[in-house]
Amino acid sequence: MNRPGGHGVGSRSVEGSAPVRIQVLALLESPNQDEAMKEMAELSPRPVIRALLSALVSDKPWIKWRAVTAIGQVVAGLAGRDLEAARTLLRRQAWNLNEECGGCAFGAPESMAEIMANNDQLAEEFSHLLVSFLAPEGLYLDYEPLLKGALWGVGRVALDRPGLVAHAGPYVAAFLDSPDPEARGLAAFALGLIEAIEQRDALGKLAGDDSEFDLYLDGRLRRWTVGDAAKSALAAIDNKRRESA
């Protein structure tokens, strides 16, 4: 892939020939994200991670979500060499979500979840923190965009490690009554992945909800209705009940 000026990025370039931030942004813009991720992995992880964190606030949704995916992969690679550095990053992200730090870390819950989805050890250690962002008695994120990020994050972790976030069910279910269709849809999405049998009736009430929301999954943004998310969750729950019978 080429960036402006015709020079390659990655093993075919000299790192530092352009600011890493510019290289990373060019890679996030690439239509070939598989190749972009390979090239990104060949750069020094710490400046790449800083650039990716700044991309989380992009006004282009696909750039934000590609940055989330990339953070998960780059930090997982870092953890393989320096687990404590990866832990420090997750702790810093959690601190940035705390109002006392004076900032608002858009994309932090999503990126934290993607990191956990890519590394067993970090998932074991930090998944409880992700759930606590939804818990009124925990580190509740009293800001709707961040709460929706945490809802997506619970679902993302549950895709690979549902047992680690199964206890989030009651906290997630509280959003099924939200006036925001995205919050309702993300809650239904997460409840299906953790197979929250106790929430079946509540999900059933949303099966006819035709409000639309965007869901990032498997590397792309897809348009769903809340009802579709609820019906998908119900199917997963019913399948679990059949298996348990």
LOTI-484645 format. One record per atom (N, C-alpha, C): x, y, z; residue number from 1; residue in one letter. Coordinates in steps of 0.2 Angstrom, whole numbers, padded with zeros to 4 digits. Layout:
# LOTI-484645
u, v, w, nr, rest
X, Y, Z, NUM, A;
...
END
This chain:
# LOTI-484645
u, v, w, nr, rest
0004, -0006, 0000, 1, M;
0000, 0000, 0000, 1, M;
0004, 0006, 0000, 1, M;
0002, 0011, -0003, 2, N;
0006, 0018, -0004, 2, N;
0003, 0023, 0000, 2, N;
0007, 0027, 0003, 3, R;
0004, 0033, 0006, 3, R;
0006, 0039, 0002, 3, R;
0004, 0045, 0003, 4, P;
0005, 0051, -0001, 4, P;
0013, 0052, -0002, 4, P;
0015, 0053, -0009, 5, G;
0022, 0053, -0010, 5, G;
0025, 0047, -0013, 5, G;
0021, 0041, -0013, 6, G;
0023, 0035, -0016, 6, G;
0027, 0031, -0012, 6, G;
0028, 0032, -0006, 7, H;
0033, 0028, -0002, 7, H;
0029, 0023, 0002, 7, H;
0031, 0016, 0003, 8, G;
0028, 0011, 0006, 8, G;
0028, 0012, 0014, 8, G;
0024, 0009, 0017, 9, V;
0024, 0010, 0025, 9, V;
0025, 0003, 0027, 9, V;
0029, 0002, 0032, 10, G;
0030, -0004, 0036, 10, G;
0037, -0007, 0034, 10, G;
0038, -0013, 0033, 11, S;
0045, -0016, 0032, 11, S;
0049, -0012, 0026, 11, S;
0045, -0009, 0021, 12, R;
0048, -0007, 0015, 12, R;
0049, 0001, 0016, 12, R;
0048, 0004, 0022, 13, S;
0050, 0011, 0024, 13, S;
0054, 0011, 0029, 13, S;
0057, 0017, 0030, 14, V;
0062, 0018, 0036, 14, V;
0057, 0022, 0041, 14, V;
0056, 0018, 0047, 15, E;
0052, 0022, 0052, 15, E;
0055, 0028, 0054, 15, E;
0051, 0033, 0054, 16, G;
0053, 0040, 0055, 16, G;
0054, 0044, 0049, 16, G;
0053, 0041, 0043, 17, S;
0053, 0045, 0037, 17, S;
0047, 0049, 0037, 17, S;
0042, 0048, 0040, 18, A;
0036, 0052, 0041, 18, A;
0034, 0051, 0048, 18, A;
0031, 0055, 0052, 19, P;
0028, 0054, 0058, 19, P;
0024, 0048, 0059, 19, P;
0025, 0044, 0064, 20, V;
0021, 0038, 0064, 20, V;
0014, 0039, 0064, 20, V;
0011, 0045, 0067, 21, R;
0004, 0046, 0067, 21, R;
0002, 0047, 0060, 21, R;
0006, 0049, 0055, 22, I;
0003, 0050, 0048, 22, I;
0003, 0043, 0045, 22, I;
0009, 0039, 0046, 23, Q;
0009, 0032, 0044, 23, Q;
0003, 0028, 0046, 23, Q;
0001, 0029, 0052, 24, V;
-0004, 0025, 0055, 24, V;
-0011, 0027, 0052, 24, V;
-0012, 0034, 0051, 25, L;
-0018, 0036, 0048, 25, L;
-0019, 0034, 0041, 25, L;
-0013, 0034, 0038, 26, A;
-0014, 0031, 0031, 26, A;
-0016, 0024, 0031, 26, A;
-0013, 0020, 0035, 27, L;
-0015, 0013, 0036, 27, L;
-0022, 0012, 0038, 27, L;
-0025, 0016, 0042, 28, L;
-0032, 0015, 0044, 28, L;
-0036, 0017, 0038, 28, L;
-0034, 0022, 0034, 29, E;
-0038, 0024, 0028, 29, E;
-0038, 0018, 0022, 29, E;
-0033, 0014, 0023, 30, S;
-0032, 0009, 0017, 30, S;
-0038, 0004, 0017, 30, S;
-0040, 0003, 0010, 31, P;
-0046, -0002, 0009, 31, P;
-0044, -0009, 0011, 31, P;
-0038, -0011, 0011, 32, N;
-0035, -0017, 0013, 32, N;
-0033, -0018, 0020, 32, N;
-0037, -0019, 0025, 33, Q;
-0036, -0018, 0032, 33, Q;
-0031, -0024, 0034, 33, Q;
-0032, -0030, 0031, 34, D;
-0028, -0036, 0033, 34, D;
-0020, -0034, 0032, 34, D;
-0019, -0031, 0026, 35, E;
-0012, -0029, 0024, 35, E;
-0010, -0023, 0029, 35, E;
-0014, -0019, 0030, 36, A;
-0013, -0013, 0034, 36, A;
-0011, -0015, 0041, 36, A;
-0014, -0020, 0044, 37, M;
-0013, -0022, 0051, 37, M;
-0006, -0026, 0051, 37, M;
-0004, -0029, 0045, 38, K;
0002, -0032, 0045, 38, K;
0008, -0027, 0045, 38, K;
0007, -0022, 0041, 39, E;
0012, -0016, 0041, 39, E;
0012, -0013, 0047, 39, E;
0007, -0012, 0050, 40, M;
0007, -0008, 0057, 40, M;
0010, -0012, 0062, 40, M;
0010, -0019, 0062, 41, A;
0013, -0023, 0067, 41, A;
0021, -0022, 0066, 41, A;
0023, -0020, 0060, 42, E;
0031, -0020, 0059, 42, E;
0033, -0013, 0062, 42, E;
0029, -0008, 0064, 43, L;
0032, -0002, 0067, 43, L;
0032, -0003, 0075, 43, L;
0036, 0002, 0078, 44, S;
0037, 0001, 0085, 44, S;
0030, 0002, 0088, 44, S;
0028, -0002, 0093, 45, P;
0021, -0002, 0096, 45, P;
0019, 0004, 0100, 45, P;
0024, 0007, 0103, 46, R;
0021, 0012, 0108, 46, R;
0019, 0018, 0104, 46, R;
0023, 0021, 0099, 47, P;
0020, 0027, 0095, 47, P;
0014, 0025, 0091, 47, P;
0014, 0018, 0089, 48, V;
0008, 0016, 0085, 48, V;
0002, 0017, 0089, 48, V;
0003, 0014, 0096, 49, I;
-0003, 0014, 0100, 49, I;
-0005, 0021, 0102, 49, I;
0000, 0026, 0103, 50, R;
-0002, 0033, 0104, 50, R;
-0006, 0036, 0098, 50, R;
-0004, 0034, 0092, 51, A;
-0008, 0036, 0086, 51, A;
-0015, 0033, 0085, 51, A;
-0015, 0027, 0087, 52, L;
-0022, 0024, 0087, 52, L;
-0026, 0027, 0092, 52, L;
-0024, 0028, 0098, 53, L;
-0028, 0031, 0103, 53, L;
-0031, 0038, 0101, 53, L;
-0027, 0042, 0097, 54, S;
-0029, 0048, 0095, 54, S;
-0034, 0047, 0089, 54, S;
-0034, 0042, 0086, 55, A;
-0039, 0040, 0080, 55, A;
-0046, 0038, 0083, 55, A;
-0046, 0036, 0089, 56, L;
-0053, 0035, 0092, 56, L;
-0058, 0040, 0092, 56, L;
-0055, 0046, 0091, 57, V;
-0060, 0052, 0091, 57, V;
-0061, 0055, 0084, 57, V;
-0059, 0051, 0079, 58, S;
-0061, 0053, 0073, 58, S;
-0068, 0054, 0071, 58, S;
-0070, 0059, 0067, 59, D;
-0077, 0060, 0065, 59, D;
-0079, 0055, 0060, 59, D;
-0074, 0051, 0057, 60, K;
-0076, 0045, 0053, 60, K;
-0077, 0039, 0056, 60, K;
-0083, 0036, 0057, 61, P;
-0084, 0030, 0061, 61, P;
-0080, 0024, 0059, 61, P;
-0078, 0023, 0052, 62, W;
-0074, 0018, 0051, 62, W;
-0067, 0018, 0053, 62, W;
-0065, 0024, 0053, 63, I;
-0058, 0026, 0056, 63, I;
-0058, 0024, 0063, 63, I;
-0063, 0026, 0067, 64, K;
-0063, 0025, 0074, 64, K;
-0063, 0017, 0075, 64, K;
-0067, 0014, 0072, 65, W;
-0068, 0006, 0073, 65, W;
-0062, 0003, 0070, 65, W;
-0059, 0005, 0065, 66, R;
-0053, 0001, 0063, 66, R;
-0047, 0003, 0068, 66, R;
-0047, 0008, 0071, 67, A;
-0042, 0010, 0076, 67, A;
-0043, 0005, 0082, 67, A;
-0050, 0004, 0084, 68, V;
-0051, -0001, 0090, 68, V;
-0049, -0008, 0088, 68, V;
-0050, -0010, 0082, 69, T;
-0047, -0017, 0080, 69, T;
-0040, -0017, 0080, 69, T;
-0037, -0012, 0078, 70, A;
-0029, -0011, 0078, 70, A;
-0026, -0011, 0085, 70, A;
-0029, -0007, 0089, 71, I;
-0027, -0007, 0096, 71, I;
-0027, -0014, 0099, 71, I;
-0032, -0018, 0098, 72, G;
-0033, -0024, 0101, 72, G;
-0027, -0029, 0098, 72, G;
-0025, -0028, 0092, 73, Q;
-0020, -0033, 0089, 73, Q;
-0013, -0030, 0091, 73, Q;
-0012, -0024, 0091, 74, V;
-0005, -0021, 0093, 74, V;
-0004, -0022, 0100, 74, V;
-0009, -0021, 0104, 75, V;
-0007, -0022, 0112, 75, V;
-0007, -0029, 0113, 75, V;
-0010, -0033, 0110, 76, A;
-0009, -0040, 0111, 76, A;
-0002, -0042, 0109, 76, A;
0000, -0040, 0104, 77, G;
0007, -0041, 0102, 77, G;
0012, -0038, 0107, 77, G;
0011, -0032, 0109, 78, L;
0015, -0029, 0115, 78, L;
0015, -0034, 0121, 78, L;
0009, -0036, 0123, 79, A;
0008, -0040, 0129, 79, A;
0013, -0047, 0128, 79, A;
0014, -0049, 0122, 80, G;
0018, -0055, 0122, 80, G;
0025, -0054, 0123, 80, G;
0027, -0048, 0123, 81, R;
0034, -0046, 0124, 81, R;
0035, -0042, 0131, 81, R;
0030, -0039, 0133, 82, D;
0030, -0034, 0139, 82, D;
0023, -0034, 0142, 82, D;
0021, -0039, 0146, 83, L;
0014, -0039, 0148, 83, L;
0013, -0033, 0153, 83, L;
0017, -0031, 0157, 84, E;
0016, -0026, 0161, 84, E;
0015, -0019, 0158, 84, E;
0018, -0018, 0152, 85, A;
0017, -0012, 0148, 85, A;
0009, -0012, 0145, 85, A;
0007, -0018, 0143, 86, A;
0000, -0019, 0141, 86, A;
-0005, -0017, 0147, 86, A;
-0003, -0020, 0153, 87, R;
-0007, -0019, 0159, 87, R;
-0008, -0011, 0160, 87, R;
-0002, -0008, 0160, 88, T;
-0002, -0001, 0161, 88, T;
-0006, 0003, 0157, 88, T;
-0006, 0001, 0150, 89, L;
-0011, 0004, 0145, 89, L;
-0018, 0004, 0147, 89, L;
-0020, -0002, 0149, 90, L;
-0027, -0003, 0151, 90, L;
-0029, 0001, 0158, 90, L;
-0024, 0001, 0162, 91, R;
-0025, 0005, 0168, 91, R;
-0026, 0012, 0167, 91, R;
-0022, 0014, 0162, 92, R;
-0022, 0022, 0160, 92, R;
-0029, 0023, 0156, 92, R;
-0031, 0018, 0152, 93, Q;
-0037, 0019, 0149, 93, Q;
-0043, 0020, 0154, 93, Q;
-0043, 0016, 0159, 94, A;
-0048, 0016, 0165, 94, A;
-0047, 0022, 0168, 94, A;
-0041, 0025, 0170, 95, W;
-0041, 0031, 0173, 95, W;
-0043, 0037, 0169, 95, W;
-0042, 0037, 0162, 96, N;
-0045, 0042, 0158, 96, N;
-0052, 0042, 0158, 96, N;
-0056, 0037, 0160, 97, L;
-0063, 0036, 0160, 97, L;
-0066, 0039, 0166, 97, L;
-0061, 0040, 0171, 98, N;
-0063, 0043, 0178, 98, N;
-0063, 0051, 0177, 98, N;
-0069, 0053, 0179, 99, E;
-0070, 0061, 0178, 99, E;
-0065, 0065, 0182, 99, E;
-0061, 0062, 0187, 100, E;
-0056, 0066, 0190, 100, E;
-0050, 0067, 0186, 100, E;
-0049, 0064, 0181, 101, C;
-0043, 0065, 0177, 101, C;
-0044, 0071, 0172, 101, C;
-0050, 0073, 0172, 102, G;
-0052, 0079, 0168, 102, G;
-0052, 0079, 0160, 102, G;
-0053, 0072, 0158, 103, G;
-0054, 0071, 0151, 103, G;
-0060, 0066, 0150, 103, G;
-0061, 0066, 0144, 104, C;
-0067, 0061, 0142, 104, C;
-0064, 0056, 0136, 104, C;
-0063, 0050, 0138, 105, A;
-0059, 0045, 0134, 105, A;
-0064, 0042, 0129, 105, A;
-0066, 0045, 0124, 106, F;
-0070, 0042, 0119, 106, F;
-0067, 0036, 0116, 106, F;
-0070, 0031, 0115, 107, G;
-0067, 0025, 0113, 107, G;
-0064, 0020, 0117, 107, G;
-0063, 0023, 0124, 108, A;
-0059, 0019, 0128, 108, A;
-0062, 0012, 0130, 108, A;
-0068, 0012, 0132, 109, P;
-0071, 0005, 0133, 109, P;
-0071, 0000, 0128, 109, P;
-0072, 0003, 0121, 110, E;
-0071, -0002, 0116, 110, E;
-0064, -0004, 0115, 110, E;
-0059, 0000, 0115, 111, S;
-0053, -0002, 0114, 111, S;
-0050, -0007, 0120, 111, S;
-0052, -0005, 0126, 112, M;
-0051, -0010, 0131, 112, M;
-0054, -0017, 0130, 112, M;
-0060, -0017, 0128, 113, A;
-0063, -0024, 0126, 113, A;
-0059, -0027, 0121, 113, A;
-0057, -0024, 0116, 114, E;
-0054, -0027, 0110, 114, E;
-0047, -0030, 0112, 114, E;
-0044, -0026, 0116, 115, I;
-0038, -0029, 0119, 115, I;
-0039, -0035, 0123, 115, I;
-0044, -0035, 0127, 116, M;
-0046, -0041, 0131, 116, M;
-0048, -0047, 0126, 116, M;
-0051, -0046, 0121, 117, A;
-0053, -0051, 0116, 117, A;
-0047, -0054, 0113, 117, A;
-0042, -0050, 0113, 118, N;
-0036, -0053, 0109, 118, N;
-0030, -0056, 0114, 118, N;
-0032, -0056, 0121, 119, N;
-0027, -0058, 0125, 119, N;
-0030, -0062, 0131, 119, N;
-0029, -0068, 0132, 120, D;
-0032, -0072, 0138, 120, D;
-0030, -0069, 0144, 120, D;
-0024, -0067, 0146, 121, Q;
-0022, -0065, 0152, 121, Q;
-0025, -0058, 0154, 121, Q;
-0025, -0054, 0149, 122, L;
-0028, -0047, 0151, 122, L;
-0035, -0048, 0151, 122, L;
-0038, -0052, 0148, 123, A;
-0046, -0053, 0149, 123, A;
-0047, -0055, 0156, 123, A;
-0043, -0060, 0158, 124, E;
-0044, -0063, 0165, 124, E;
-0043, -0057, 0170, 124, E;
-0039, -0053, 0169, 125, E;
-0037, -0048, 0174, 125, E;
-0042, -0042, 0174, 125, E;
-0044, -0040, 0168, 126, F;
-0047, -0034, 0167, 126, F;
-0055, -0034, 0165, 126, F;
-0057, -0040, 0164, 127, S;
-0065, -0040, 0162, 127, S;
-0069, -0037, 0167, 127, S;
-0068, -0039, 0173, 128, H;
-0072, -0036, 0179, 128, H;
-0072, -0029, 0179, 128, H;
-0067, -0025, 0177, 129, L;
-0067, -0018, 0176, 129, L;
-0071, -0016, 0171, 129, L;
-0071, -0019, 0165, 130, L;
-0076, -0017, 0160, 130, L;
-0083, -0018, 0162, 130, L;
-0085, -0023, 0166, 131, V;
-0092, -0024, 0168, 131, V;
-0094, -0018, 0173, 131, V;
-0089, -0016, 0177, 132, S;
-0090, -0011, 0182, 132, S;
-0092, -0005, 0180, 132, S;
-0090, -0003, 0173, 133, F;
-0092, 0003, 0170, 133, F;
-0100, 0004, 0169, 133, F;
-0103, -0002, 0170, 134, L;
-0110, -0002, 0169, 134, L;
-0114, -0003, 0175, 134, L;
-0110, -0004, 0181, 135, A;
-0113, -0006, 0187, 135, A;
-0114, 0001, 0192, 135, A;
-0120, 0003, 0194, 136, P;
-0121, 0009, 0198, 136, P;
-0117, 0009, 0204, 136, P;
-0115, 0003, 0207, 137, E;
-0111, 0002, 0213, 137, E;
-0104, 0002, 0211, 137, E;
-0102, 0002, 0205, 138, G;
-0095, 0001, 0203, 138, G;
-0092, 0007, 0200, 138, G;
-0089, 0007, 0194, 139, L;
-0086, 0013, 0191, 139, L;
-0090, 0016, 0186, 139, L;
-0097, 0016, 0187, 140, Y;
-0102, 0018, 0182, 140, Y;
-0100, 0024, 0178, 140, Y;
-0101, 0024, 0172, 141, L;
-0099, 0029, 0167, 141, L;
-0105, 0033, 0166, 141, L;
-0106, 0039, 0169, 142, D;
-0112, 0043, 0169, 142, D;
-0112, 0047, 0163, 142, D;
-0111, 0044, 0157, 143, Y;
-0111, 0048, 0151, 143, Y;
-0113, 0043, 0145, 143, Y;
-0118, 0044, 0142, 144, E;
-0121, 0040, 0137, 144, E;
-0117, 0037, 0132, 144, E;
-0113, 0041, 0128, 145, P;
-0108, 0038, 0123, 145, P;
-0103, 0033, 0126, 145, P;
-0101, 0034, 0132, 146, L;
-0096, 0030, 0135, 146, L;
-0100, 0023, 0138, 146, L;
-0106, 0024, 0140, 147, L;
-0110, 0018, 0142, 147, L;
-0111, 0014, 0136, 147, L;
-0113, 0017, 0131, 148, K;
-0114, 0012, 0125, 148, K;
-0107, 0009, 0122, 148, K;
-0102, 0012, 0123, 149, G;
-0095, 0009, 0122, 149, G;
-0094, 0003, 0127, 149, G;
-0096, 0004, 0133, 150, A;
-0095, -0002, 0138, 150, A;
-0100, -0008, 0136, 150, A;
-0106, -0006, 0134, 151, L;
-0111, -0011, 0131, 151, L;
-0108, -0015, 0125, 151, L;
-0105, -0011, 0120, 152, W;
-0102, -0015, 0115, 152, W;
-0096, -0019, 0117, 152, W;
-0093, -0016, 0122, 153, G;
-0087, -0020, 0125, 153, G;
-0089, -0026, 0128, 153, G;
-0094, -0027, 0132, 154, V;
-0096, -0033, 0135, 154, V;
-0098, -0038, 0130, 154, V;
-0101, -0036, 0125, 155, G;
-0103, -0040, 0119, 155, G;
-0097, -0043, 0116, 155, G;
-0092, -0038, 0115, 156, R;
-0086, -0040, 0111, 156, R;
-0082, -0046, 0115, 156, R;
-0081, -0045, 0121, 157, V;
-0078, -0050, 0125, 157, V;
-0082, -0056, 0126, 157, V;
-0088, -0056, 0126, 158, A;
-0092, -0061, 0126, 158, A;
-0092, -0066, 0120, 158, A;
-0090, -0063, 0114, 159, L;
-0089, -0066, 0108, 159, L;
-0084, -0072, 0109, 159, L;
-0079, -0071, 0113, 160, D;
-0074, -0076, 0114, 160, D;
-0074, -0079, 0121, 160, D;
-0076, -0075, 0126, 161, R;
-0075, -0077, 0133, 161, R;
-0081, -0075, 0137, 161, R;
-0087, -0078, 0135, 162, P;
-0093, -0076, 0138, 162, P;
-0093, -0077, 0146, 162, P;
-0090, -0082, 0148, 163, G;
-0090, -0083, 0155, 163, G;
-0087, -0078, 0159, 163, G;
-0082, -0074, 0156, 164, L;
-0079, -0068, 0160, 164, L;
-0084, -0063, 0161, 164, L;
-0089, -0062, 0157, 165, V;
-0094, -0056, 0158, 165, V;
-0101, -0058, 0159, 165, V;
-0102, -0065, 0160, 166, A;
-0109, -0067, 0161, 166, A;
-0112, -0063, 0167, 166, A;
-0108, -0061, 0172, 167, H;
-0111, -0058, 0178, 167, H;
-0114, -0051, 0176, 167, H;
-0112, -0049, 0170, 168, A;
-0115, -0042, 0168, 168, A;
-0122, -0042, 0166, 168, A;
-0125, -0048, 0166, 169, G;
-0132, -0048, 0163, 169, G;
-0137, -0043, 0166, 169, G;
-0138, -0042, 0173, 170, P;
-0142, -0037, 0176, 170, P;
-0141, -0030, 0174, 170, P;
-0134, -0028, 0174, 171, Y;
-0132, -0022, 0172, 171, Y;
-0134, -0020, 0165, 171, Y;
-0132, -0025, 0160, 172, V;
-0134, -0024, 0153, 172, V;
-0141, -0023, 0152, 172, V;
-0145, -0028, 0155, 173, A;
-0152, -0028, 0154, 173, A;
-0156, -0021, 0156, 173, A;
-0153, -0017, 0161, 174, A;
-0155, -0011, 0162, 174, A;
-0156, -0006, 0156, 174, A;
-0152, -0008, 0151, 175, F;
-0153, -0003, 0145, 175, F;
-0158, -0005, 0140, 175, F;
-0161, -0011, 0141, 176, L;
-0166, -0013, 0137, 176, L;
-0172, -0008, 0136, 176, L;
-0173, -0004, 0142, 177, D;
-0178, 0001, 0142, 177, D;
-0176, 0008, 0140, 177, D;
-0170, 0008, 0138, 178, S;
-0167, 0015, 0136, 178, S;
-0171, 0018, 0130, 178, S;
-0172, 0025, 0130, 179, P;
-0175, 0028, 0125, 179, P;
-0170, 0029, 0119, 179, P;
-0164, 0027, 0119, 180, D;
-0159, 0027, 0114, 180, D;
-0159, 0020, 0111, 180, D;
-0161, 0020, 0104, 181, P;
-0161, 0013, 0101, 181, P;
-0154, 0010, 0100, 181, P;
-0149, 0014, 0100, 182, E;
-0142, 0011, 0100, 182, E;
-0141, 0007, 0106, 182, E;
-0143, 0010, 0112, 183, A;
-0142, 0007, 0119, 183, A;
-0146, 0001, 0119, 183, A;
-0152, 0001, 0117, 184, R;
-0156, -0005, 0117, 184, R;
-0153, -0011, 0113, 184, R;
-0151, -0009, 0107, 185, G;
-0149, -0014, 0102, 185, G;
-0142, -0017, 0105, 185, G;
-0138, -0013, 0107, 186, L;
-0131, -0015, 0110, 186, L;
-0132, -0020, 0116, 186, L;
-0137, -0018, 0120, 187, A;
-0139, -0022, 0126, 187, A;
-0141, -0029, 0124, 187, A;
-0146, -0029, 0119, 188, A;
-0149, -0035, 0117, 188, A;
-0143, -0039, 0114, 188, A;
-0139, -0036, 0110, 189, F;
-0133, -0040, 0107, 189, F;
-0129, -0043, 0112, 189, F;
-0127, -0039, 0117, 190, A;
-0123, -0042, 0123, 190, A;
-0126, -0048, 0126, 190, A;
-0133, -0047, 0128, 191, L;
-0136, -0052, 0132, 191, L;
-0137, -0058, 0128, 191, L;
-0137, -0058, 0121, 192, G;
-0137, -0064, 0118, 192, G;
-0131, -0068, 0118, 192, G;
-0125, -0064, 0118, 193, L;
-0119, -0067, 0118, 193, L;
-0117, -0070, 0125, 193, L;
-0120, -0067, 0130, 194, I;
-0119, -0070, 0137, 194, I;
-0124, -0075, 0138, 194, I;
-0129, -0076, 0134, 195, E;
-0134, -0081, 0134, 195, E;
-0138, -0080, 0141, 195, E;
-0140, -0074, 0142, 196, A;
-0144, -0072, 0148, 196, A;
-0151, -0075, 0148, 196, A;
-0152, -0081, 0150, 197, I;
-0158, -0084, 0150, 197, I;
-0163, -0080, 0154, 197, I;
-0161, -0077, 0160, 198, E;
-0166, -0074, 0164, 198, E;
-0169, -0067, 0161, 198, E;
-0166, -0065, 0156, 199, Q;
-0168, -0059, 0152, 199, Q;
-0172, -0061, 0146, 199, Q;
-0174, -0067, 0145, 200, R;
-0178, -0069, 0139, 200, R;
-0184, -0065, 0138, 200, R;
-0188, -0064, 0144, 201, D;
-0195, -0061, 0143, 201, D;
-0194, -0053, 0141, 201, D;
-0189, -0050, 0144, 202, A;
-0187, -0043, 0142, 202, A;
-0185, -0043, 0135, 202, A;
-0181, -0047, 0133, 203, L;
-0179, -0047, 0126, 203, L;
-0185, -0048, 0121, 203, L;
-0189, -0053, 0123, 204, G;
-0195, -0054, 0119, 204, G;
-0199, -0048, 0118, 204, G;
-0200, -0043, 0122, 205, K;
-0203, -0037, 0121, 205, K;
-0200, -0032, 0116, 205, K;
-0194, -0034, 0114, 206, L;
-0191, -0029, 0109, 206, L;
-0191, -0033, 0102, 206, L;
-0194, -0039, 0102, 207, A;
-0193, -0042, 0095, 207, A;
-0196, -0038, 0089, 207, A;
-0201, -0034, 0091, 208, G;
-0204, -0030, 0086, 208, G;
-0202, -0023, 0085, 208, G;
-0196, -0022, 0088, 209, D;
-0194, -0015, 0088, 209, D;
-0190, -0014, 0082, 209, D;
-0192, -0010, 0077, 210, D;
-0189, -0009, 0071, 210, D;
-0184, -0002, 0071, 210, D;
-0183, 0000, 0077, 211, S;
-0178, 0006, 0077, 211, S;
-0171, 0003, 0075, 211, S;
-0167, 0007, 0071, 212, E;
-0161, 0005, 0068, 212, E;
-0155, 0008, 0072, 212, E;
-0150, 0004, 0072, 213, F;
-0143, 0006, 0075, 213, F;
-0138, 0003, 0071, 213, F;
-0132, 0006, 0072, 214, D;
-0126, 0003, 0069, 214, D;
-0122, -0001, 0074, 214, D;
-0120, -0007, 0071, 215, L;
-0116, -0012, 0075, 215, L;
-0110, -0014, 0072, 215, L;
-0104, -0013, 0075, 216, Y;
-0098, -0015, 0072, 216, Y;
-0096, -0022, 0074, 216, Y;
-0095, -0026, 0069, 217, L;
-0094, -0033, 0071, 217, L;
-0090, -0036, 0065, 217, L;
-0085, -0040, 0066, 218, D;
-0082, -0044, 0061, 218, D;
-0078, -0039, 0056, 218, D;
-0076, -0033, 0059, 219, G;
-0073, -0029, 0054, 219, G;
-0077, -0024, 0050, 219, G;
-0083, -0024, 0051, 220, R;
-0087, -0019, 0047, 220, R;
-0093, -0017, 0051, 220, R;
-0096, -0011, 0049, 221, L;
-0102, -0008, 0052, 221, L;
-0108, -0011, 0049, 221, L;
-0112, -0013, 0052, 222, R;
-0119, -0016, 0049, 222, R;
-0125, -0012, 0052, 222, R;
-0130, -0011, 0048, 223, R;
-0136, -0008, 0051, 223, R;
-0141, -0014, 0053, 223, R;
-0143, -0013, 0059, 224, W;
-0147, -0018, 0062, 224, W;
-0153, -0015, 0065, 224, W;
-0158, -0018, 0066, 225, T;
-0164, -0016, 0070, 225, T;
-0163, -0018, 0077, 225, T;
-0166, -0015, 0082, 226, V;
-0166, -0017, 0089, 226, V;
-0170, -0024, 0089, 226, V;
-0175, -0025, 0085, 227, G;
-0179, -0031, 0085, 227, G;
-0174, -0037, 0082, 227, G;
-0170, -0036, 0077, 228, D;
-0166, -0041, 0075, 228, D;
-0161, -0043, 0080, 228, D;
-0158, -0038, 0084, 229, A;
-0153, -0040, 0089, 229, A;
-0157, -0044, 0094, 229, A;
-0163, -0042, 0096, 230, A;
-0167, -0046, 0101, 230, A;
-0168, -0053, 0099, 230, A;
-0170, -0053, 0093, 231, K;
-0172, -0060, 0090, 231, K;
-0166, -0064, 0090, 231, K;
-0160, -0062, 0088, 232, S;
-0154, -0065, 0088, 232, S;
-0152, -0068, 0095, 232, S;
-0153, -0063, 0100, 233, A;
-0152, -0065, 0107, 233, A;
-0156, -0070, 0109, 233, A;
-0163, -0070, 0107, 234, L;
-0168, -0075, 0109, 234, L;
-0166, -0082, 0106, 234, L;
-0163, -0082, 0100, 235, A;
-0161, -0088, 0097, 235, A;
-0156, -0091, 0101, 235, A;
-0151, -0087, 0103, 236, A;
-0145, -0090, 0106, 236, A;
-0147, -0093, 0113, 236, A;
-0152, -0089, 0117, 237, I;
-0154, -0091, 0123, 237, I;
-0158, -0098, 0123, 237, I;
-0162, -0098, 0118, 238, D;
-0166, -0104, 0117, 238, D;
-0162, -0110, 0115, 238, D;
-0157, -0109, 0111, 239, N;
-0152, -0114, 0110, 239, N;
-0149, -0117, 0116, 239, N;
-0147, -0112, 0120, 240, K;
-0143, -0114, 0126, 240, K;
-0148, -0118, 0131, 240, K;
-0155, -0116, 0131, 241, R;
-0160, -0120, 0135, 241, R;
-0161, -0127, 0132, 241, R;
-0161, -0128, 0126, 242, R;
-0161, -0134, 0123, 242, R;
-0155, -0139, 0124, 242, R;
-0149, -0136, 0124, 243, E;
-0143, -0140, 0126, 243, E;
-0143, -0142, 0133, 243, E;
-0146, -0138, 0137, 244, S;
-0146, -0139, 0145, 244, S;
-0152, -0144, 0147, 244, S;
-0157, -0145, 0142, 245, A;
-0162, -0149, 0144, 245, A;
-0160, -0156, 0144, 245, A;
END
